[in-house]
Amino acid sequence: MAKPLFDPQQLPIEAIAGEAALAPERLTPAWLRSRFAAPPAWTPEGGERAFPGRADRAPTPASVLIPLIQREQGLTILLTQRNADLTDHPGQVSFPGGRAEAYDQDAVDTALRESEEEIGLDRRHVDIIGTLPRYLTGTGYCVTPVVGLVQPPFDVTADPSEVAAIFEVPLAFLMDGMNHQRLSVDLMGARRTFYAMPYEGYYIWGATAGMLRNLFHFLRAG
């Protein structure tokens, strides 16, 4: 079984990011479509420094899908919890996705294919509205976040070799800076700072939280 380098839930919270929550009108499908159609000037937060041994290698292209589920009570984001025995990011909360393959048409195709393989989400249910800037992970991946609206009803089934759980978090919760914790750890000779967004027993942190921060900045700009 792969062993995590450290347990982020045992670290002290250094700060709360604290930005104001997004206005409700910015959390609707129509507003999100318009934002991606005409994006404003904004500055994404940086990715992660590569771990020793990875910095001298070209990053591995990958994509994730940020599925925005159109529930009656408001949009939610669908997330997965990875199996604890995976080599990379074991046990962590992630978006469905993975590394690009040579036969993928583009980053969007990678995200849709991986989502079909990991959680059985048929691409016919996903309406792609845009992408976010690529995000570099410490484990050597260059990830393109692909944002799509998903209209129920749809079926999902976890691939038991990769996914331990599938769950949803209200978009309003994640788009509130008061729910964004900042933590740090000394790891492999460097001080590393990251975000965490705990929600009802799930601990969202690291690259997933970093990409959510960039979605937050993108939607609050202008």
N, C-alpha and C positions, 0 to 999 in steps of 0.2 A: 504493500500500500504506500502511495506517495505521502510524504510527510511535509506539511506546510513549514515554511521557514520560521514563522512566528505566528502567534495568535493575536490578531488585531483587537479582539474584544477585551484583551487583558491590558491594553495600553490606556493611559490616561487621555482624556479629551483635552486638547490644548486650547481650542477655541471653537466658537460657533461662527460660521461665515456670516449669518445674520442679515443678509439682504432681504428686502420686503418680498412677500409672496407675489406671484404674478396675478394680475387682475383676472377675474373669472372670464372676461370676454376674450382673453388671449389663450384660453384653454378649450376652445371650440374647434371642431373640424374646419369650419369655413375660415376662421382667422388663421389657423395653422397653414392652410393651403395658400392663403394670400401672403403670408410671411415667407414661405419657401419660394413662392413665385417671384417675389421682389424683395430679396434679403437686404437688410441695412448694413452699414459698416459696423463691424463689431470685432472684438479681439478674443479668440479662444484661449483658454488656459493651456499651458504646455503639457506634453505627455510625460512619461516617466523616463528616467535615465536607465539605459540598458545595464543589466547585471554584468559583472565581470565575466569575460569569456563570450559575451554576446555583442559587446560594443564594436568589435572589429569585423562583424559579419553583417551583410546586408539584411535588413529586416524582412521577415516573411509576410507577404501580403495576405490580408484576411479581411473579412467583412462580418458585421453583425447586423441583425434586424432589430430596430426599436419599434415593436408593434404597439400602436396606440389603439386600444380596444374601445369601440364606441358603445359604452354602456348607458342605460337610461339615466343613471345617477351622475354621469360624467365620464370623461376619458380615463382609462387606466393604462398602465404600461405592463405588458406581460414579460415576466422574467423567469429564469430557470435557476435551479441550484445544481451545480455540477457534482458528479459522483466523487467520493472521497479518494478513490484510487486512480484518478487520472494523473498523468504526468505533469501537465501545466494547469495551474490554478485549481488544484483539487478542493472540492467542497465549497468553492466560492459561488456567489450569486453572479450570474452572467446574463447577457442578452443571448438569444439563440444565434448561432453563427459559427464561423470557423475559418480555416485557411483557404485561400483561393486555389483552385485547380486549373490546369492548363486548358481544360475544356469549358470552363466558365466563360460566358460572353463578356462580362464586366463585373464590377464590384456589386452591383445590384443583383445580378444573377447568382453570385456567390452567396449573398445573404439569404436569398429566397431558397436556393438549393439546400443550404445548411439548415434552414428552419424546417424545411420539409423532412430532412433526414433526422434531425434531433427531436422535434416535437410533433411531427406530422401535420404542420400547418400548411395546407394547400395554398400555393401562390395565387390561385384565383380569388382567394378571399382578401388579398393584400393590395391596397391601392397606394403605390409609392408616391410620396409627395416631395421627397428631396433627400439630400445627404448632408452630413456634417463634416467638418475637417477631419482628416485622418489623425488617428491617435496612436502614438508609439507606446508600447508596453515594455516594462523592464525585462520581460521574458523574450523580447526580440520580435514582436509582431507589429506590423503597421496596419492598423484596423480602420476600415471605412465604416462609419455608422450610417445605416440606411434607414430612413424613417418612413413608416407606412401606416395608413389607417386600415383597421380591420373591423368589418361589420359583422356582428353575430347574426345568425348562429354559425358556428364553425366547430370543428372537432380538433382536439390535440391529444396526442399519445406520446409519452416520453420514451425515447430510446433508452432502455435500461442500462446499456453499456456506457452512456454518457451523462444522462440526466436523472437526478434523484427526485426532483420536484419541479412543478410548474405552478406559478402563482401570479397574481396581479396586485399592483400597488396604484392607488389613485394618483393621477398625474398632478393634481393640486398639491398633494403631500410632497412630491419630489421637486416641484417647482416653487419651493419656499425655502429661502436661505436659512431660516431658523431651524430647519431639519438637516442642515449640512454641517456635520462635525468635522473638525480638522485635527489630525493626529500625526505623530512622527515616530520613527523608529531608526535606530542605528543598525544598518544591515550591510554586510559585505564591504565594510570600510567607508561607508557614506551615510549621511543623515538623509532619510527619505521621508517626505511629507505627503500625505494622501487624505482623501475625504472618506467619510462613512455616513450612511443614511439608514440607520436601523429602522425596521418597520415590522411590528407584530411578530417578533421571533426570527425574522430574516435579517441578516447583516449584510447590507449592500455597501461595498467598499472597493478601493483600488481602482482598476481601469474602468469598471462599470460605473462607479460613482464619478470618476473623472469625465467620462463621456456624458453623463447626466448633467454635470456642471456646465459643460459646453452647450448642451441643449438649453439649459436655463439661461445662460448668457445670450444665446442667439434669440430666444423668445422675449427676453426683457430689453433688448437693445432698441434704441430709437423711441 
